[in-house]
């Protein structure tokens, strides 16, 4: 099934942590350093997902 793999779940969880961190950084007054850390963490989830998928932890190509 599409997305049902350790690589996909890990990438989504890391992205959620980054988005949450970035959102919390904007409340009540913006903390731009923490916001940008959240942005970097969110984009790092793409790299982690690709690396894990390339390492064989992604969804199989067979349907």
Secondary structure, 3 states (H helix, E strand, C coil): CCCCCHHHHHHHHHHHHHHHHHHHHCCCCCCHHHHHHHHHHHHHHHHHHHHHHHHHHCCCCCC
